[in-house]
Amino acid sequence: MKKIDLHVHTIKTASDSDFTFSLDTFVRYVIEGHLDVVAITNHNVFDSRQFREIQQAISAQVFPGIEINVGAGHLLLISDEEDLTSFDAKCSQVSSRISNPTDSLTTDELQTIFGDLSEYLLIPHYKKAPAIQGSDFADLLGFFSAGEVDSVKKFVRAMRDRESLCPVLFSDARMKDGMAVLPTRQVFIDCGEIALSAVKSCLSQKDKVSLSENDGNALFQVFEDGQQISTGLNVVLGDRSSGKTYTLNRISQTLERVKYIKQFELVQSSEEEDERQFNSEVERRRSIFVDDYLSGFRAILNDMSNVDTGKDDSDLQDYLASLLRAAEEADRRDAFSRVKLYDEVAFSISGNEGLKKLISSVIHVAENTEYRAVIESHVELAALRSLALELIATLWKKADEDRNRRRVNAIVQDVKDRLRMRTSATHVEAVDLYRLALNKRKVSRFNEIGCALRAKGAIFDEWVQGFRVVATKGPYTQASEMAGAIRRQVAFKEALKAYDEPYELFRVLMQNEKLDESDIYKLFAKISYRILNREGTEVSGGERSEFRLLQAIKDAQNYDMLLVDEPESSFDNKFLNSDVNAMIKGISREMPVVVVTHNNNVGASISPDYVLLAQRAVESGEVKYRLFSGYPTDKHLECVDGTRVKSHEVLLNSLEAGVAPYDDRRRIYEAVKD
């Protein structure tokens, strides 16, 4: 097995934060990290002089490479070292075309510069920002050997997905002065000869790539000293002040996007403060729910803001009055009023919004990579692209026609204005009767929707981790309730008078200068959101903390790792064993989870994939923390320095307070049972 990191930066560019390259740091990284292969991949630049200097200083195989902006994403392009002069010249062309982070190459330009891309090792940012996407990804897919991800969670997911590229996890590190902690993001490949062709071959096969040398993807390195933890569920044991929390803090500081639930974090010392924070969280969730539930109604309001029935009625009256006067004067019209353009109606302008949405939808389908196989089983990608191009051409044609219509309308209007100035005949006021009729129908339909929206009823009633979450809707009955919905001091006395007629209410709200238009959609229906316990009553103080813990664990799905510090310090064993353990175990199937505990209801019943023991010692007056680790079935847990402890003793001492208390409790339980 060879340990590799093919994404290392040694030159500060416009795409980097400021750093000063240190060859000593790079050498230390390779030696202490036991690396066999590295690649120099700076942003849109390659320095052959520096490359040779690094190559001579480092014992590992060093490949020349470059990280290129392609479209909206980044791409690692790595070469062998046989023709360094040619590679340097090609990279210089990249540098000349990309001078700032927003510049990029097209896929055609990339192939023009480098020629046959199959001669190189190409690794795109895959599950990592900024990722190569859409047509750029499709154009280059045949040349990709692997895809770079940015977390263990994404690595394991990609490994399980048969349709995904083989994932790789690299440091993406800047080798700089004063680097206190060395990177731990590398992968192993099952490779004998270290040559670019061999590395390419290995990276294209998932069974030849892993996070650890001996344990496949079950373990990964978390600290620079070589300490590994499971990609699943880890339990950290140890006495008080043995370094358990210290270990969690180190993990939190070493890795990114970590959800860390600290000890006592979710339990407040003050009942009043606890209730305030809980209600605040419930209100936050209510606001999110309201926004989601009323999103469609909000779009209707945007359309209704252009409807003014008062103005429509006035326009209609003006039209009818002018029409009657013109009829009475029909036999007295002069030469100016008899000109055809005098009563000409303007061309309608479509706006082409429907066509624009259609084009966007077709492009979205054509560029989708997640469901590419399903899409191509029904329609050819070339046909989708052809359709998109034809629709775009149609849009350009219609846009050109609309521009011509606007020009004609402007000319006609100018002629009409001049004719009206020269005649005494009555001009029939222009009015779009279809638009007026459509507006009346919109108002009628809006009133129906508004009344249905505020009708009493449940809109959400589900069990969430043992708690019942209920959302109901109904009418506002007091002005203070409306003010509370937007959490502002605004008077709603007049609005409440018009509340029975949704359109009239809307017009009143629109005229309220103190009211932000973005809040109006919240004022048509009162939506309540409550958290209830299993009995259907409001949650107690302890239940509030339990719910927050469950929600915090669930929220971990948005992160790449979950850390939990001694949940038993704040919650009872029944709750932990029935609810928390199941959630933690479930999440550990998707990402690494580390739980610190000294409680058998967590440590034993949770069935961890990996066990770590923290120990504290004082050596030469200095506090040292050590970790012993192994699988739950191992007879010994081992430290990275080679020392070992017996697993049986560790588990009994940490979870049961020792053999004697465990035996005493067992006899007591047996006696009670009998």
Summary of the structure (lengths in Angstrom):
residues: 674
radius of gyration: 34.8
end to end distance: 57.2
largest distance: 118.9
contacts: 2007
relative contact order: 0.09
helix: 48%
strand: 19%
